[in-house]
Amino acid sequence: MNSIIYILIGIFDALAMLLIILKLYMLPVREFAGKMIMFTIFIASFSYMMRITLELPKLDLPFQYIFFILFLRFGIELKLHISSFIAGAGISAYAAIQMGIYHIFERMDVMHASIIQQNEGSLVYLLQLSSILITYLMCFIFSLFDLGFSFIVRPPHDFIIKENYLSKTNLAYLIGTMFSAITICMILVLLYRSEPTGLLILALVTFGISYFFSVRRERGDIRKAVEAYRSKHKNS
């Protein structure tokens, strides 16, 4: 029964992470629903195998990060550098939500730092379910009010066009990805030192960096659109 509960919650947990990644960047969800369900089942099963069966919990999160990138690349058909960037942004945002909720429970004297090292138990499930529900609510609000960044072209992307990864735009993606990768490694250190406050700060800083680059790209696209509009009417 514990195994079933763990995997079921893991499915909803992976779906919450995937939804916040896609909703943050206003990417389609419904047309990829089937792929998303299959992917979340795979992630939940993989997590159970790593954490419970093989007892290798430290490898779970890095592998999940890689799998999310691969799913966005081949399942949603986004370019690799974009997949890496938005996966890091979404996972950082979800980690910040989870640690924020943990601190609320801690203030209520419901949870303590040791809980973040545990894989199972009623308090672990309470933290996970609370994070999942809050994330679903946020994603619903994003959909309802058309919130999020719109600079990423709707998939599938054209993979034939060669990318200049040192361009100003792509360099921002690479910097964001680098910080996300560092965050994943640091999360493992802080997680096994039972440092929830450090985890929260790290997740917020990493998401803040991704948010900064996303705002810059969004404003850049708006500026280009305005300039193109003015040029068109000036020449007409």
N, C-alpha and C positions, 0 to 999 in steps of 0.2 A: 504493500500500500504506500509506504514511504517513497518507493521508486516511482510509482505512478504519479504521486503528488509532485515530486521533484521535477519530473519530465514535463508535466502539464504546466506547472508554473514557469519552467524554463522556456516553453513554447511562447507563452504570453510575454515573458520577459524579453526574449529575442525579438518578438514582433514589436514591442514598445520601442526598442532601440532602432529597429528598421524604420518604423513609422516616423520617429522624430528626425531621423536622417533625411527622409524623403520630404517631409512637411516643411522642415527648415528651409529647403531649397525649392519648394513648390513643384516637386516632381510627381508624376502620376503614380497612383497607388492601385486603383481598381483593375487596370489592364494587366497588372503584374500580380494580382491576388493569388493565383494558383502557384506561381513560382515562389512567392513569399511564404505561403503556408508550408510548402515542401522544404524550403530553406530553414524556417524556424524549427521544424521537426528535427531536421538534421543537426542544427546547432544545439538544441536541447539534449538530444541523444549523445552528441559528442561531449558536451559539458558533463553529463552524467558519467560517461565512460572515463573522462580525465579525472574528475574530482572524486568519484565514489569507487568505480571499479579499479582503475589503475593507481588511485591515490596520488595523482600528480596535479594538484590544483594550481600550482604556480605556472603551468604551461597552458592552462585553459584560456585565459584572457588574451595573451599574445596570438594564439591560434585563432581565436574568435575574431580578432581584429583583421587578420589576414583573410579569413573566410568572408567577412563582410565586404572587404575590398573586392575580392574575387566575384562575389555575387553581384555587386554593383557594376563590375566590369562586364561580366558575361551574362548575368541574368537580366539586368536593367539595360545593359549595353551603353554604359557611360565610358568615357575615356579613362585610362588608368590613373592619371594624375588627379583628375577630378574625383574619381571614386575614392582615392586615398584621402583627399582633402575633406570631403563631406563625411566619410566614415569616421575620421578622427573628430570632426566637429560634433557629430551626433552622439558618439560614444562619450565624449567629454561632457556634453550637455546632460546626458542620462546619468553619468556618474555624479555630477553636481546635484541633480535632482534627488538621487538616492541618498547622498550624504547629507543634503539639506533636510530631508525627511528624518534621517537618523538623528540629527541634532535636535529636532523637535521632540522626538521620542525620548531622547536623553534628558532634555529639560523636564519632561514629564516623569522622569525616573522609571521609564518602562524598559529602556535598553542601556547597555553599557558597552565600552569599547571592544570587549572580547567577542561581541556578536559578529563583528565584521570578518572574523577569521573562520566562522562556522559555515558549513555547507547545508545543514539541515536543522530542523527544529521549528517550533511554533513562532518564535520571535524572528527568525530568519525569514520565514514565509510571510509574516506580518510586514516586515520591511520591504520585501520584494513586491507583495501585492499592493501596498500603498504606493510604491514608486510606479508600478505599472498603471494603476488607476489614474494617478496624477498626470502621467505622461499621455495616456489616452485622452484625458480631458484637455490637455494643452494642444494635442494634435487636432482635436475636434474644433477648438477655438481657432486654430490656425486655418482650418478649412472653412469655417463659418465666415470669417472676416477676411479671407484671402491674404493672410499674413505670410511672411517668409521672403526669402531672396529669390529673384526671378532671373538672374543673369545666366544660369545654366540652360543651355539649349535643350529642348525636349528630346529625350532619346527616341530611337537609336541614333548614336553619333556616327559621323562619317570617319571611319578609321583609315581611309586611304590617304587623307591629307596629312602630310608630315608636320610634326609639332616642333616648334623651337622652344625647348624647355627652359632656356635662359632668357626668354622674353619677360617683360615686366609683369605680365599677367600670370604666366605659368610659374614664375619664380615665387610669387605669392602663394600659389598652391603648394609648391615644394617646401616652402618655409613652414606653412601650416601643417603639412604632413609630417615634417621632421619633429615639430613640437609635439604632435600627437603620438608619434612613436616613442619619444622620450617619456611622455606622460604614462604610456602603457607600462614601461619599465619601472618608472618611479612608483606607480600605483602598487605594483607587486611588492616593492620594498616597504612602503607605508602600510600596506594591507597586513603584512605579517609582522609589523611592529605595532599593530593596533593603534594607528594614528588617524582617526577619522577627520580631525580638523585639518591636518595636512593634506589628506585626500580631497577634502572640499576645496581648499585653497588652490591646490594643483589643478583640479578639474575646472574651476572657475577661470584661472589664469589661461589655461590652454584653450578653453572655449572662447575666452575674451580675445585671444589672438586670432582665432578663426573668424570670429565675429567682425573684428577690425578689418581684416582683409576682405571679407564678404561685403561690408559696407562700402569700402573703397571701390570694389569692382562694380557694385550696384550703381553707385554715383557716377562712375566712369561711363557705364552703359547709358545712363540717363542723359549725361552730358553729350555723348556722341549722337544720341537720337535727336536732341534739341538742335545741335549744330547741323545735322543733316536736314532737319525740317527747315531751319532758317536758310540754309544754302539753296534748298529746292525752291523756296518761295522768292528768294532774292534773284534767282536766275530766270524765274517764270515771268 
